[in-house]
Amino acid sequence: MSVKAHAATPLTELLPAAADILCTHPMFGPESGRSGWGGLPFVFDRLRVRDGPRCDRFLAVWAAEGCRMVEMPVTTHDAYAASTQFITHTTGRLLAGLGVGGTPINTKGYEKPPGVVDTTVI
């Protein structure tokens, strides 16, 4: 589960005012990023950034790797992530429970459900 807004509150309350806070979430993991990060979303929120050039240098590393940089507030990120990750992970676990897997005669359409299992059930 992704809860960036929950982490943002204590970070802003407990860290000194001079501390920069950049919330980030690469929206990919080992499976989806296996062939490269080109076009995959990297979400970030400059929650409290005083040293803009340092923040920009950090974000440039991800952009240089081809990530699609998406700046959005942590609350918006959480709302989107909750709905999409819920569907994906629930579907993956349901399919795993049904024993969905590959066969020697898979159609192109059937190859996708086992892929959801592979990326969500570890």
C-alpha positions in Angstrom: 0.0 0.0 0.0 1.2 3.5 -0.8 0.5 6.2 1.8 2.7 9.1 1.0 0.4 11.7 2.8 0.8 9.7 6.0 4.6 9.9 5.9 4.5 13.6 4.9 2.9 14.7 8.1 5.5 13.5 10.6 8.3 14.5 8.2 7.1 18.1 8.1 6.4 18.2 11.8 9.6 16.4 13.1 12.3 17.4 10.7 14.0 20.8 11.2 12.6 23.6 9.0 15.9 23.7 7.1 15.5 20.1 6.0 14.4 19.5 2.5 11.6 17.0 1.9 11.1 15.5 -1.5 8.6 12.7 -1.6 9.1 10.2 -4.4 7.7 7.0 -5.7 9.0 5.2 -8.8 5.7 3.6 -10.0 7.5 0.4 -11.1 9.3 -2.5 -9.6 11.7 -5.3 -10.6 9.2 -6.9 -13.0 7.8 -3.8 -14.8 11.2 -2.1 -14.9 13.1 -5.2 -16.0 13.6 -4.0 -19.6 14.4 -0.4 -18.6 12.7 2.6 -17.1 11.8 4.4 -20.3 8.4 5.9 -20.1 7.6 4.5 -16.7 6.2 7.0 -14.2 8.3 8.5 -11.4 6.0 10.5 -9.1 7.4 13.2 -6.9 6.2 16.1 -4.7 8.5 18.9 -3.6 6.9 18.9 -0.2 9.4 21.3 1.3 12.4 22.1 -0.9 14.8 25.0 -0.2 17.7 23.7 -2.2 16.1 23.6 -5.6 19.3 22.8 -7.6 20.1 19.8 -5.4 16.6 18.5 -5.8 16.7 19.1 -9.6 20.0 17.1 -9.8 18.4 14.2 -8.0 15.3 14.2 -10.2 17.5 14.6 -13.3 19.1 11.2 -12.6 15.7 9.5 -13.0 14.7 11.6 -16.0 18.0 10.7 -17.7 17.1 7.0 -17.3 14.0 7.7 -19.3 11.4 7.9 -16.5 8.3 9.9 -17.2 8.5 12.5 -14.4 5.1 13.3 -12.8 4.9 16.0 -10.2 1.8 15.6 -8.1 0.8 16.3 -4.4 1.1 13.3 -2.1 -2.6 13.2 -1.5 -3.4 12.9 -5.2 -0.7 10.2 -5.5 -2.3 8.2 -2.7 -5.8 8.4 -4.2 -4.6 7.3 -7.6 -2.3 4.6 -6.2 -4.9 3.2 -3.9 -7.4 2.6 -6.6 -5.0 1.2 -9.2 -2.9 -0.9 -6.9 -6.0 -2.3 -5.2 -7.4 -3.6 -8.5 -4.1 -5.0 -9.7 -3.1 -6.7 -6.5 -6.6 -8.1 -5.8 -6.9 -9.4 -9.3 -3.4 -11.0 -9.1 -4.1 -12.7 -5.9 -7.5 -13.9 -7.1 -6.0 -15.3 -10.3 -3.2 -17.0 -8.3 -5.8 -18.6 -6.0 -7.5 -20.0 -9.1 -4.3 -21.5 -10.3 -4.1 -19.4 -13.4 -0.9 -20.2 -15.3 0.5 -20.7 -18.7 -0.4 -23.5 -21.1 1.2 -24.7 -24.3 -1.7 -23.2 -26.3 -2.0 -19.7 -24.7 -3.8 -17.1 -26.8 -2.3 -13.5 -26.8 -5.2 -12.4 -24.6 -4.7 -15.2 -22.1 -1.0 -14.3 -21.6 -1.9 -11.1 -19.7 -3.7 -12.6 -16.6 -0.7 -14.9 -15.6 1.4 -11.8 -16.1 -0.6 -10.0 -13.4 0.0 -12.9 -11.1 3.7 -12.8 -11.8 4.0 -9.1 -11.0 1.8 -9.0 -7.9 2.2 -12.3 -6.1 5.7 -12.9 -4.9 
